Amino acid sequence: MAYGFGARTVPGEGPSSDLISMTGDIMNPFADTSDHESLLKCYANTLRTVKLALPVNFRSIIKLVCDIAQIEYGTISEIRQIKNYYLLIIMMAGVIDDF
């Protein structure tokens, strides 16, 4: 899954979104992550379609990843049955507003 944050998704000076899909489809955020080139291409395409904006809040993306992991963890009776792990990579330019 590839999500972004801290960007306006509609033209103008509207509010910044704390959670955007880097595929352009919030209901289908699955990007080709088979190699770093594909992920960087997805990131570059996103930067062409949004306008970076402040504030930059990580709370929404961190909560989403934790919720997804918790859903799987909550359905397993034995911890050794968990088959997936979750990795959150945050690419950013510098400012964090909800540190």
ABEGO torsion letter per residue (X at the ends): XBBBBGBBABBEABBBBABBBAAGBAABABBBAABAAAAAAAAAAAAAABBBBOBBBAAAAAAAAAAAAAAAAAABABAAABABBBBBBBBBAGBBAAX
